[in-house]
């Protein structure tokens, strides 16, 4: 059928019954990203299939990583720069629609990651079969890039599985696993991975008809009246989570679906125009930049072997216990040490709860539980490849611990501290092997926060740093290398924000107002709720360490709270009262008007400190700084990070606002060294 035709990215074969197998294997890439060239070849193949009309077609991937990763984002950026997004979207829609209209039955055989454009390719097939494997993930995560599905995802998915399942999937980007995909009707059948293609052939010959209940739901929730009723409800739910001016894509997606009629061409036209419009927004530009920053952080852990099998953690408090639990979850053997078993037992209990939530299968839960062992006597130190110190923030206590455990180390064992603020030049004093000592600063809660600061000092062996970066990758974290100065990167930038917010709180600005203003800027959580969540004791400890270095004062009121055992969420009371893990925020007088500069007073100290960190080389470059602050503090992702924010607002404008704050409120707002850095005036990425 394809004699004389040669393709770079597709392999074609035909079995004895005439079924054609199309194997996607993008040349020179470990994943199948759908570039214009890949789609162009698919178009040629589809044209030939339309003429030949074989008894069936199977589309699958030769990549171990999965079916397809989606559109080629680098190409998308170029199209956006050249104003070619609409044409690119329409081209992909046309090819997938031609595939959908083939007279012969088509099956997408899915394994591994099937994301974005890959899912839209599968949706253009008449049937889908998925490998029954935990690595199979099928999703449409385009909202994470500030756009929404554009190659037919919004046009086809709701009609296939119904709006109640399709809309949340597209609005959150959360993928379906194989069994969930089967349950909602996204795939017609699941199969063992080693039988995927054989079962795909069976499906072609004996198609599975979707259950009547699923077909009925899909039809009923996509009628015109249903869309007009459901869309406002979903809009309200979405608006409660994100602001339209910050993240327009979810709202645009709902509107595209609401307006979409029974004609597929009309739905595709609406979809293409909407994506092209979103591609021009600053939100899309910044979120796509963050995607590449995330990929860069993942890449920092590549190219080296960590050589770590056994991790020993000293300190079974919230941080130490959760670091140990996470490492065991990710397959490492872990020993957890503290003074008495009663201090370790709560950590083991939390670990089991996490394993049950994440792993679900009892056998897998028990395997993880067995990998995490209590070790009161600290015997694991001598057997470990990596020892992580996670005791309280006191330099002398840490020195005493190092003196006790370092003599037991293996020759190449790494010692890491989880200190959040103490300079490593201070902590490495007296060590026998300072070249194998560094910081691995995790963030609370460990299971949710993706960033780990890999903290350097002048005597660190570069090979040890590479092993530490590789370890971070192995446990699914994003590492960012930072200088071992006080507060490193994240806490140094976060503390001025928290301290100024506390000052405003003491001045009488209600906590809920401060939280609301911070969220208006785009922070995921307000500073008062954040302080309670982190713990007022932690804020006070880090604040005392950093205040002299940053020229700040510790706000009044913290000591009284700590003396009364009101440290925040963990005690049930701090600045707020907490019930069932949620703060009870007091009502604010509706006539209350906050100071006009309240948002600048909270946010600009972070930006000012970020500029100083860049000037001092706390991180290697501006991109790593923005990545660290976004993934470590949640700094408004749609703004692209503090340095990107300065570029967007303009250096002169931000400096003028700082000068105004300094004149009105004190020298702590004066612009720091580094505002003349040419990096700040570079064009927006």
C-alpha positions in Angstrom: 0.0 0.0 0.0 2.8 2.4 0.8 5.3 1.1 -1.7 7.7 3.9 -2.9 6.8 6.2 0.1 9.4 6.7 2.8 8.7 8.4 6.1 11.1 9.8 8.7 8.7 9.6 11.7 6.2 6.9 10.8 6.7 3.2 10.1 4.0 1.4 8.2 3.2 -2.3 8.0 0.4 -4.5 6.8 -0.6 -8.0 8.1 -1.9 -10.9 6.2 -5.5 -9.8 6.8 -4.8 -6.3 5.3 -4.9 -4.4 8.6 -2.5 -1.5 8.4 -0.3 -0.6 11.5 1.0 2.9 11.7 3.9 3.2 14.2 4.8 6.7 15.4 8.5 7.0 16.1 9.7 10.5 15.8 13.3 10.6 14.6 15.9 11.9 16.9 13.6 12.2 20.0 12.9 10.1 23.0 9.2 11.2 22.9 6.7 11.6 20.2 6.0 15.3 20.0 3.7 16.2 17.1 5.6 18.6 15.0 4.4 20.0 11.7 6.6 17.5 9.9 5.2 14.6 11.9 1.6 15.7 11.0 2.6 16.4 7.4 3.6 12.7 7.0 0.4 11.6 8.8 -1.6 13.6 6.3 0.1 11.9 3.4 -0.6 8.5 5.0 -4.3 9.3 5.7 -4.7 10.5 2.0 -3.5 7.1 0.8 -5.6 5.2 3.4 -8.7 7.1 2.1 -8.0 5.8 -1.4 -7.0 2.2 -0.4 -9.7 1.7 2.3 -8.0 -1.2 4.2 -10.1 -3.4 6.6 -8.7 -1.5 9.5 -5.9 0.8 10.8 -4.0 0.7 14.2 -2.0 3.7 15.3 0.5 3.1 18.1 3.9 4.3 19.3 7.4 2.8 19.2 8.6 4.9 22.1 8.8 3.2 25.5 7.8 6.6 27.1 4.4 6.5 25.6 2.0 7.2 22.8 2.5 10.9 22.2 3.5 13.8 24.3 1.4 16.3 22.4 2.2 19.2 20.2 5.8 20.4 19.8 5.9 23.3 22.2 9.0 24.8 20.7 7.3 25.0 17.3 4.2 26.5 18.9 6.3 29.3 20.3 7.7 30.1 16.9 4.2 30.1 15.4 3.1 32.5 18.2 6.0 34.8 17.4 5.2 34.8 13.7 1.4 35.1 14.1 0.9 31.6 12.7 -0.9 29.9 15.5 -4.3 29.9 13.9 -3.0 28.4 10.7 -1.1 25.8 12.6 -4.2 24.8 14.7 -6.3 24.6 11.6 -3.8 22.4 9.8 -3.8 19.9 12.7 -7.6 20.0 12.9 -7.8 19.3 9.2 -5.5 16.3 9.3 -7.2 14.8 12.4 -10.7 15.4 10.8 -9.5 13.6 7.7 -8.4 10.7 9.9 -11.8 10.7 11.7 -13.6 10.5 8.3 -11.7 7.5 7.0 -14.2 4.9 5.7 -12.3 2.1 7.5 -12.3 1.4 11.3 -9.4 2.9 13.2 -8.0 2.1 16.6 -5.5 4.0 18.7 -3.4 1.6 20.8 -2.2 3.6 23.8 0.5 3.0 26.3 2.4 5.3 28.6 1.9 9.1 28.3 -0.8 10.2 25.9 -1.1 13.9 26.4 -2.5 16.9 24.6 -2.3 16.5 20.8 -1.6 12.8 21.4 -5.0 12.4 23.1 -6.6 14.4 20.3 -5.0 12.1 17.7 -6.5 9.2 19.7 -9.9 10.9 19.8 -9.8 11.2 16.0 -9.8 7.4 15.8 -13.1 5.5 16.0 -11.9 3.4 18.9 -9.2 3.4 21.6 -7.5 0.6 23.6 -5.1 1.3 26.5 -2.5 -0.7 28.2 -3.6 -1.7 31.7 -0.5 -0.3 33.3 0.1 2.4 36.0 2.2 4.3 33.5 -0.7 4.8 31.1 -2.0 8.4 31.4 -4.4 10.0 29.0 -5.0 13.7 29.3 -5.5 17.2 27.8 -3.3 19.4 30.0 -3.2 22.5 27.7 -4.6 24.8 30.4 -1.3 24.4 32.2 0.2 26.3 29.2 -2.4 29.0 29.2 -4.3 27.7 26.3 -6.8 24.8 25.8 -7.1 21.8 23.5 -7.0 23.0 19.8 -6.9 19.9 17.6 -10.4 18.8 18.4 -10.1 18.1 22.1 -13.0 20.4 23.1 -15.0 19.4 20.1 -14.7 15.6 20.6 -14.1 14.7 24.3 -17.4 16.0 25.8 -19.4 14.3 23.0 -17.6 11.0 23.7 -17.7 10.8 27.5 -20.1 13.5 28.5 -19.6 17.0 29.9 -19.4 16.0 33.6 -16.2 14.0 33.0 -14.8 15.9 30.1 -14.9 19.4 31.4 -13.0 18.7 34.7 -10.4 16.8 32.8 -9.7 19.6 30.4 -10.1 22.4 33.1 -7.6 20.8 35.5 -5.4 18.9 33.0 -5.6 15.9 35.3 -5.1 12.7 33.2 -7.1 9.5 33.3 -5.4 6.2 34.1 -6.3 3.2 31.9 -9.1 1.9 34.1 -10.7 5.3 34.7 -10.5 6.0 31.0 -12.4 2.7 30.4 -15.0 3.5 33.0 -15.9 6.9 31.5 -15.9 5.6 27.9 -12.7 7.3 26.8 -11.2 4.0 25.8 -13.2 1.0 24.6 -11.0 -1.7 26.0 -8.0 -2.2 28.2 -5.4 -4.9 27.7 -2.2 -6.3 29.1 0.8 -4.3 27.8 2.3 -7.3 26.0 -1.1 -8.0 24.3 -1.9 -4.4 23.3 -1.5 -4.8 19.6 -3.1 -8.2 19.4 -6.1 -6.9 21.4 -6.3 -3.9 19.1 -6.6 -6.2 16.1 -9.4 -8.1 17.9 -11.1 -4.8 18.6 -11.0 -3.9 14.9 -12.7 -7.2 14.0 -15.2 -7.2 16.9 -15.8 -3.5 17.9 -17.1 -2.9 21.4 -20.2 -0.9 21.5 -20.2 1.8 24.2 -22.7 1.1 27.0 -26.1 2.7 26.5 -25.8 4.6 29.8 -22.5 6.3 28.7 -24.0 7.1 25.3 -27.1 8.6 26.9 -25.0 10.7 29.3 -22.8 12.0 26.5 -25.8 13.0 24.4 -27.9 14.5 27.2 -25.1 16.7 28.6 -24.2 18.2 25.3 -27.7 19.3 24.1 -28.1 23.1 23.6 -30.3 23.5 26.8 -27.9 21.4 28.8 -24.9 23.4 27.8 -26.6 26.7 28.7 -27.4 25.3 32.2 -24.2 23.5 32.9 -21.8 26.2 31.6 -22.7 28.9 34.1 -22.4 26.4 37.0 -18.9 25.3 35.8 -17.9 28.9 35.3 -18.9 29.7 38.9 -16.9 26.7 40.2 -13.9 27.7 38.1 -14.0 31.4 39.2 -13.9 30.2 42.9 -10.5 28.7 42.1 -8.8 31.0 39.7 -9.3 34.6 38.5 -10.2 35.1 34.8 -7.8 38.0 34.4 -5.0 35.8 35.6 -5.9 32.5 33.8 -8.3 33.2 30.9 -7.9 29.7 29.3 -10.4 27.7 31.5 -13.0 30.4 31.0 -12.5 30.5 27.2 -12.7 26.7 27.1 -16.1 26.7 28.9 -17.4 29.3 26.5 -16.2 27.4 23.4 -18.0 24.3 24.7 -21.2 26.3 25.6 -21.4 27.8 22.1 -20.5 24.6 20.2 -23.4 23.1 18.3 -23.9 19.7 16.7 -21.7 20.5 13.7 -18.1 19.4 14.2 -16.8 22.0 11.8 -18.5 24.8 13.8 -17.0 23.4 17.0 -13.5 23.1 15.5 -13.7 26.7 14.2 -14.6 28.1 17.6 -11.8 26.0 19.2 -9.2 27.2 16.7 -10.0 30.9 17.1 -10.1 30.7 20.9 -6.6 29.0 21.1 -5.1 31.5 18.7 -6.4 34.4 20.8 -5.1 32.8 24.0 -1.7 32.2 22.5 -1.2 36.0 22.3 -1.7 36.5 26.1 1.0 37.2 28.6 -0.3 34.3 30.7 0.3 31.8 27.9 3.7 33.2 27.2 4.7 32.9 30.9 3.2 29.5 31.5 4.9 28.1 28.4 8.2 29.6 29.7 7.6 27.9 33.1 7.0 24.6 31.3 10.5 24.9 29.8 12.0 26.0 33.1 10.5 22.9 34.7 12.0 20.7 32.0 15.4 22.5 32.6 15.2 21.7 36.3 14.4 18.0 35.5 17.4 18.0 33.2 19.7 19.1 36.0 19.5 15.6 37.5 20.4 13.9 34.3 23.8 12.7 33.0 25.0 11.3 36.4 24.4 8.3 38.6 23.4 9.0 42.2 24.7 5.7 43.5 22.2 5.9 46.4 20.3 2.9 47.7 20.0 3.5 51.4 19.0 6.9 52.9 19.4 7.6 56.6 17.4 10.6 58.0 18.1 12.0 61.4 15.1 13.9 62.9 11.6 12.5 62.7 9.7 15.7 63.0 7.3 16.9 60.3 10.1 17.7 57.8 12.5 14.8 58.5 9.7 12.2 58.8 8.1 13.3 55.6 11.4 13.4 53.7 12.1 9.8 54.9 8.5 8.7 53.9 8.8 10.3 50.4 12.2 8.7 49.7 10.8 5.3 50.7 7.7 5.9 48.5 10.1 6.4 45.6 11.9 3.1 46.1 14.8 3.9 48.5 15.5 1.9 51.6 15.3 4.4 54.5 16.2 4.4 58.2 14.7 7.1 60.4 16.4 8.1 63.6 15.3 10.2 66.6 15.9 10.1 70.3 13.0 7.8 71.2 10.6 5.6 69.3 7.7 7.7 70.4 9.1 10.6 68.2 9.4 8.3 65.2 6.0 6.6 65.4 3.9 9.6 64.3 6.1 9.9 61.1 5.6 6.2 60.4 1.8 6.6 60.8 1.8 9.6 58.4 3.9 7.6 55.9 1.4 4.7 55.9 -1.5 7.1 55.3 0.3 8.7 52.4 1.2 5.3 50.9 -2.5 4.2 51.1 -3.6 7.4 49.4 -1.0 7.3 46.6 -0.4 3.6 46.0 -3.9 2.2 46.9 -2.9 -1.5 46.2 -2.3 -3.1 49.6 0.7 -5.1 48.3 2.4 -1.9 47.1 1.6 -0.1 50.4 3.2 -2.9 52.4 6.3 -2.8 50.2 6.7 0.9 50.8 6.1 0.5 54.6 8.8 -2.2 54.7 11.3 0.2 53.1 10.9 2.7 55.9 12.3 1.6 59.2 12.6 3.1 62.7 16.2 3.4 63.8 16.5 4.8 67.4 20.1 3.7 67.8 21.2 5.1 64.4 22.7 2.0 63.1 21.6 2.9 59.6 24.2 5.7 59.5 27.1 3.3 58.8 25.2 1.5 56.0 23.7 4.6 54.2 24.8 6.2 51.0 23.2 9.5 51.9 22.5 10.8 55.4 20.1 13.7 55.7 20.1 15.8 58.9 16.7 17.3 59.6 16.9 18.4 63.3 15.9 21.8 64.7 17.5 25.0 63.5 20.4 25.4 65.9 24.0 25.4 64.5 25.6 24.0 67.6 23.2 21.1 67.8 23.9 20.3 64.1 27.7 20.4 64.7 27.3 18.0 67.7 25.3 15.6 65.5 27.8 15.7 62.6 30.6 15.0 65.1 28.8 11.9 66.3 27.7 10.4 62.9 30.5 11.4 60.4 33.1 9.0 61.8 30.6 6.1 61.0 30.3 7.1 57.3 31.2 5.0 54.3 34.0 6.4 52.2 31.7 8.0 49.6 28.7 8.7 51.8 27.0 12.1 51.4 26.0 14.2 54.3 23.1 16.6 53.6 21.4 19.2 55.8 17.8 20.2 55.5 18.5 23.5 57.2 16.2 26.3 55.9 18.4 29.3 56.7 21.8 28.6 58.4 24.7 29.3 56.0 26.6 26.2 54.9 30.0 27.9 55.5 29.1 27.9 59.2 27.8 24.4 59.3 30.7 22.8 57.4 33.2 23.9 60.0 34.9 20.9 61.7 33.7 18.3 59.2 36.3 15.7 58.2 34.9 15.6 54.6 33.3 19.0 53.9 33.6 18.2 50.1 30.8 15.6 50.6 28.6 17.9 52.6 25.8 20.0 51.0 22.2 21.2 51.6 19.1 19.4 50.5 16.4 21.9 51.5 12.9 20.4 51.1 9.7 22.4 51.5 6.6 21.7 53.6 4.5 19.8 52.8 7.1 17.5 51.2 4.6 15.4 49.3 3.2 18.4 47.5 6.0 20.9 47.1 8.1 20.0 44.0 11.3 22.0 44.7 14.4 21.0 46.5 17.2 23.6 46.9 20.6 21.9 46.4 22.8 24.2 48.5 26.4 24.6 47.6 29.5 25.9 49.3 33.0 26.7 48.0 34.5 23.3 49.2 31.8 21.1 47.6 33.0 18.4 45.3 31.2 19.0 41.9 30.7 15.2 41.6 28.8 15.2 44.9 26.6 18.0 43.6 25.8 16.0 40.5 24.9 12.9 42.6 22.6 15.1 44.7 20.9 16.5 41.6 20.4 13.0 40.3 18.9 11.8 43.6 16.4 14.7 43.5 15.4 13.6 40.0 15.1 10.0 41.3 12.6 11.0 44.0 10.6 13.1 41.5 11.6 16.5 42.8 12.8 19.6 40.9 16.3 20.6 42.0 17.7 24.1 41.8 21.3 24.7 42.8 21.8 27.7 45.1 24.6 29.4 47.0 24.8 28.6 50.8 24.2 32.1 52.0 21.6 32.9 54.7 18.1 31.8 53.6 19.5 30.5 50.3 17.0 31.5 47.6 13.4 30.7 48.5 13.3 31.7 52.2 15.5 34.8 51.6 12.8 36.0 49.1 9.8 34.7 51.1 10.7 36.2 54.5 10.4 39.9 53.6 7.0 39.1 52.2 5.9 37.3 55.4 7.5 39.8 57.7 5.9 42.8 55.9 2.5 41.1 55.9 2.9 40.5 59.7 3.7 44.2 60.1 0.6 45.1 58.2 -1.4 42.7 60.3 -0.1 44.4 63.5 -1.0 47.8 62.0 -4.6 46.6 61.9 -5.1 45.3 58.4 -7.3 42.2 58.8 -5.7 38.9 57.9 -8.4 38.0 55.4 -7.8 41.3 53.6 -4.1 40.6 53.4 -4.8 37.1 52.1 -7.3 38.4 49.6 -4.9 41.1 48.2 -2.1 38.6 47.9 -4.3 36.2 45.9 -5.4 39.2 43.8 -1.8 39.5 42.8 -1.8 35.8 42.0 -0.2 34.1 45.0 -1.8 30.6 45.6 -2.2 31.3 49.3 -2.3 34.5 51.4 0.6 35.4 53.7 -1.4 35.1 57.0 -2.8 31.7 56.1 0.7 30.7 54.8 2.4 31.7 58.1 0.0 29.5 60.0 0.4 26.7 57.6 4.2 26.8 57.7 4.1 27.3 61.5 4.7 30.5 63.4 7.6 28.8 65.2 9.3 28.1 61.9 8.6 31.7 60.7 10.1 33.1 63.9 13.1 30.8 63.8 13.9 31.5 60.1 13.1 35.2 60.7 15.6 35.5 63.6 18.3 33.9 61.4 17.6 36.2 58.4 16.5 39.4 60.0 20.0 40.8 60.6 21.2 39.7 57.2 18.2 41.3 55.4 17.9 44.4 57.6 14.5 43.4 58.9 12.7 43.5 62.2 10.7 40.6 63.6 7.1 41.8 64.0 5.6 42.0 67.4 3.2 39.3 68.6 4.9 36.1 67.5 6.5 35.3 70.8 3.2 35.6 72.7 1.6 33.2 70.3 4.5 30.7 70.6 4.4 30.9 74.4 0.7 30.0 74.3 1.4 27.0 72.0 -0.5 28.7 69.2 1.8 27.9 66.4 -0.8 27.8 63.6 -2.4 24.9 61.7 -0.6 22.1 63.6 -1.9 23.4 67.0 -5.4 24.3 65.8 -4.7 28.0 66.4 -2.3 30.7 65.3 -3.2 33.9 63.6 -6.4 32.0 62.7 -8.4 29.3 64.4 -8.2 26.1 62.4 -10.9 23.4 62.1 -10.4 20.2 60.2 -7.4 21.5 58.5 -9.0 24.7 57.3 -8.7 28.3 58.7 -11.8 30.0 60.1 -11.2 33.5 58.8 -13.0 36.3 60.7 -15.6 38.4 59.0 -14.3 41.8 57.8 -16.4 45.0 58.0 -17.7 45.4 54.4 -17.0 49.1 54.7 -13.3 48.5 55.5 -11.0 50.0 52.9 -7.4 48.7 53.0 -4.4 51.0 52.4 -3.9 51.7 48.7 -0.3 50.4 48.8 -1.0 47.2 50.7 -0.3 44.9 47.7 3.0 46.7 46.8 4.1 46.5 50.5 3.7 42.7 50.5 5.0 41.9 47.0 7.7 44.4 46.2 10.0 43.3 49.0 10.1 39.8 47.4 10.9 41.4 44.0 13.6 43.6 45.6 15.2 40.6 47.3 15.1 38.6 44.0 17.0 41.3 42.2 19.6 41.3 45.0 19.9 37.4 44.9 20.5 37.6 41.1 23.2 40.3 41.6 24.9 38.2 44.3 24.9 35.0 42.2 22.7 33.0 44.7 21.6 31.2 41.6 23.3 30.8 38.2 20.9 32.9 36.1 17.6 34.7 36.0 15.7 31.7 34.6 16.7 29.5 37.5 15.8 32.2 40.0 12.3 32.6 38.5 11.9 28.8 38.5 13.1 28.4 42.1 10.7 31.1 43.4 7.7 29.8 41.4 8.1 26.2 42.4 9.3 27.1 46.0 6.8 29.8 46.9 4.1 29.5 44.3 4.9 33.1 43.1 2.1 33.9 40.7 2.9 31.5 37.9 1.1 33.5 35.2 3.5 36.4 35.9 6.5 34.2 35.1 8.5 34.8 38.3 9.9 38.0 40.0 12.5 38.8 37.3 10.0 38.3 34.5 7.6 40.5 36.5 10.2 43.3 36.6 10.7 43.0 32.8 7.0 43.2 32.2 6.4 46.2 34.5 9.6 48.0 33.6 12.7 48.5 35.8 12.1 52.3 36.2 8.4 51.8 37.2 9.2 49.1 39.8 12.1 51.1 41.3 9.9 54.2 41.5 7.3 52.2 43.5 10.0 51.0 45.8 11.3 54.5 46.3 7.8 55.7 47.1 7.3 53.0 49.7 10.7 53.8 51.2 9.8 57.4 51.5 6.5 56.6 53.2 7.3 53.5 55.3 11.1 53.3 55.8 14.5 52.3 54.4 13.6 48.6 54.3 12.0 49.3 50.9 15.0 51.0 49.3 16.0 49.3 46.1 18.9 46.9 46.7 22.1 46.5 44.7 21.4 44.9 41.3 18.8 47.1 39.7 21.2 48.2 37.0 21.6 44.6 35.9 21.1 44.5 32.1 19.3 41.1 32.5 16.3 43.0 34.0 15.8 44.9 30.7 16.0 41.9 28.4 13.0 41.4 26.1 10.2 39.2 27.6 10.9 35.5 26.9 
